[in-house]
Amino acid sequence: MTTRTVGRLRSGAAAPRAATIRKTQDALPRLHLKTRMTHEQRVQALAAIRARCHEAGVRPTARSLGIDPGYLAAVLAGRRPVGPRLVSKLEPAG
């Protein structure tokens, strides 16, 4: 399903067919498992982020990851969670 189709369905510009609903329902559990992170993964990612920030500083680390320094500071302070997107940005750069 394309993002255009999803947008049309969400806005009400198109009605979903039965096959589309069935495929979406079948895909949701797999998508949830794919994006869910364990506590251990979050702890490991936060440790890696802290280590990089200790070496280079918060702003250079945020710049290298392509994220806002304020967001990174909030993650380090525990005000924002370590999510899958941040981890995915950390892995190639690490």
Residue pairs with C-beta under 8 A, 6 or more apart in sequence:
1 20
1 23
1 24
5 14
5 20
8 14
9 15
9 16
9 20
16 24
35 84
37 45
37 82
37 83
37 84
37 87
41 87
42 81
42 82
45 82
45 86
45 87
45 90
46 75
46 76
46 82
48 90
48 94
49 61
49 72
49 75
49 76
49 82
49 86
49 90
50 76
52 61
52 64
52 90
52 94
53 61
53 72
53 76
56 64
58 69
58 72
58 73
58 76
59 69
61 72
62 68
62 69
62 71
62 72
63 69
64 93
65 72
65 86
65 89
65 90
65 93
66 89
67 86
67 89
71 80
74 80
75 81
75 82
75 86
